[in-house]
Amino acid sequence: MDEPLSLAGDELRRLGYRVVDLVADHLAGLRDEPPVRTGERAALEALLREPVPEGPGDVDAALDLLVDEVLANMQHGDHPRFFARVPSPSNGVAALGDALAAGFNVISASWAGGSGPAVLELVVLDWLRELCGLPDGTEGIFLSGGSVSALTALAVARTERGGDTAYVSDQTHASNVRALRVLGVPHIRVLESDAAFRLRPEVVREAIAEDRRAGRRPFCVVATAGTTNTGAVDPLGELADLCAAEKLWLHVDGAYGAPAALTARGRALLAGAERADSLSLDPHKWLFQPYEAGCLLVRRPAALQRTFAMAPEYLRDVLGDEVNFRDRGPQLTRGARAIKLWLSFKAFGVAAVRAGIERGMALAERAQAALEAAGGWEIVTPAQLAIVTFRREGDDARNQALVEAAVADGYAAPSSTGLRGRTGLRLCTINPRTTGAEIDETVARLSSLARAG
Ligand SMILES: *Cc1c(COP(=O)(O)O)cnc(C)c1O
């Protein structure tokens, strides 16, 4: 008798090899495809909607349908000419790590449930801590991404400091404001950034004083180490001084930019990030991991546990040097996102990761130089942390139309962004597999679309 819900004989092996081939072929051929393809809902529904399958079906045909119709209609964040929003220049080895984790159905919730995965997670967290310059003793956890990291960090900030008022800038990623709202923080102060899109410590200081006079209780400042919009870095050292003087929690949102700290240049730009009470970073962005992988580091030992520990009888197990990640964050059952990052570091070494990050910054500088050489473009914010923003003379609609025309052209995908109320174009060049020639050609095509439009 065959086992329930299992394939007969060597069928799993055959399908598994086929899946590996599909992935390897996809990655090898990515450059020849457009970076984004968006389907029509009605057409996709016509292909996919059907009654729940009652009996067994043809898995090969199902895989074909997935690859040809489902996976074909999406953005490829790992495409070398995907420059929109924040790319996810993943790597194949990490995908194998994810596959292995799924295949072994790894759980990293409790010590008893997964001591091996728990220690691996501790090791990788400590690597990231060291690379970002935080002190020994800092604790952390892998989460789904920057949004859940923000929610986790700000919940801890509130438990540790107590209070009702938090500060963000008008460039802070919206996920932080959402997290504060979800946490029920009554006063969320959105402060105006300066001409370089940075949060000014004086502005924060004044707002704190004003709030204290009004009887509010400030507890947290959210600073950004690399804004999603322009790559701007808030003055982290000064904000750390201010938070220390005012006894506020400093959360540094490094979801986008924190990995730049692996490079000498990035470390200088991000100086002060290592003084954060909590620092978030997204390995699924600039650490070349597939979705999902976020990470939160918290300087104060046991602060995560004070917010998140739960100890009903049925979950209690032996205490000691055992780590239960369920007590460090909002998830009980959780997978092992550290595995893919660990495998990538083991396969390539951190020097290759560092070089990849360095290259992303250089590519944005090359794009800026090409835009300046082409003429007709205003550089709105110069290349910083691998992001350059620019616009064409004319109204917002024209700039928006340019982005859409570029994406429709299918060669490269820039995105649009709002900068001081004006629409501009934006390239985020963190994919180390992007060639210089591809940057030049992207700029050449944008220039010819602009001349034609
Ligand atoms: C992407 C991003 C986030 C949100 O991260 P998700 O992984 O998309 O949830 C938060 N902050 C910054 C600065 C980001 O770039």
The ligand as a MOL file (V3000), in Angstrom:
LIG
                    3D

  0  0  0     0  0            999 V3000
M  V30 BEGIN CTAB
M  V30 COUNTS 15 15 0 0 0
M  V30 BEGIN ATOM
M  V30 1 C 11.2370 47.8010 2.4860 0
M  V30 2 C 11.3140 48.6680 3.6670 0
M  V30 3 C 10.5070 48.4280 4.7870 0
M  V30 4 C 9.4400 47.3660 4.7910 0
M  V30 5 O 10.0030 46.1040 4.6780 0
M  V30 6 P 9.1440 44.8500 4.1580 0
M  V30 7 O 10.1750 43.7780 4.1410 0
M  V30 8 O 8.6430 45.2170 2.8020 0
M  V30 9 O 8.0470 44.6160 5.1210 0
M  V30 10 C 10.7000 49.2220 5.9010 0
M  V30 11 N 11.6040 50.2160 5.9040 0
M  V30 12 C 12.3900 50.4850 4.8430 0
M  V30 13 C 13.3720 51.6060 4.9240 0
M  V30 14 C 12.2620 49.7260 3.6760 0
M  V30 15 O 13.0210 50.0020 2.6060 0
M  V30 END ATOM
M  V30 BEGIN BOND
M  V30 1 1 1 2
M  V30 2 1 2 3
M  V30 3 2 2 14
M  V30 4 1 3 4
M  V30 5 2 3 10
M  V30 6 1 4 5
M  V30 7 1 5 6
M  V30 8 2 6 7
M  V30 9 1 6 8
M  V30 10 1 6 9
M  V30 11 1 10 11
M  V30 12 2 11 12
M  V30 13 1 12 13
M  V30 14 1 12 14
M  V30 15 1 14 15
M  V30 END BOND
M  V30 END CTAB
M  END
